[in-house]
Amino acid sequence: METILTEINLPPSAKSILNVLMEQKILRFDEIMSLTGLSKRSLLYAIKVLREKGLVEVEVCMSDTRRRFYCLKSSKTWKTK
């Protein structure tokens, strides 16, 4: 997986989120913020970049649709360019 990540041009904030998600598998927004130390604005931008690259997917909590969970997509679906 590390070789795939080096082929993808990502900002440092996005790489930080990927590292956390590789360890934890699935997290809420506030959990990612506390684990990475990123500001809300940086986190929103990095998640946008990761979603556009097809690296992260967002799941909606069915019991509270305001809550979102973030997790890595399968490496087979990642866009390397």
N, C-alpha and C positions, 0 to 999 in steps of 0.2 A: 504494500500500500504506500510506503514511503516513496518509492520510485514514481508512482502515479502522481503524488502530491508535488514532487519537484518539477514535473512536466506542466503543471497547471500554474498559471500566473495569478497569484492571490495576494491581497494585502495582508500585512501581519495580523490584523485583527481577525480576519477570516481563518488564517492558519491556527490562531489560538483557539478559536471555537471548534475547529476540526479536531484538534488535539484533545480537548475536553470531551467532545462527543465520542471519540474513539475509546476513551477510558470509561465513560459513564453510560454510553449507548443511547439514552433518551433523557432529555431534560426540559424543564420549563424555562421560559425567558429569564425569570428572576434568578433561577439557579445558575444559568449560564453567566449572567451578569456578575454574580458573586464569585463564581469560580475563576472567571477570566480577569475580573477587575476592570472591564471595559465600561465606558459610559453608555447610556441608553442609545444615544445617537450613533456611536461607533458600532454598537451591537446590531442595531437595525440595518445599517449599511452593510455590514459584513454578512448578515443573514440573507439580505437581498442578493448580494454577489454569489453566495453559496447556492441559493435556490436557482439563480439564472444559469449557473454552471452545472446544475443537476446533481450537486453533492449532498444536499440536505433536503429533507422533506418535512412538512409541517402536518401534524395530526391535530385534529380538534377534539377536545374533551367532550364526550357526549353528555355528561352530567352537568357541565357548565361550558357552554359554547364560547364564552369569552376567553377561556384558557386554551393555550396552544402548547403542544409538545413538539420538540425538535429532535430529529434523529438523522443519522447518516443513511443515505440511500445505498443500495448495493453498488459495489465498485464496478459492476458490469455496465451500469447505466451512466457512469460519469462521462462528461464531455471533456476531452483533454485539450481542446483548442478553443 
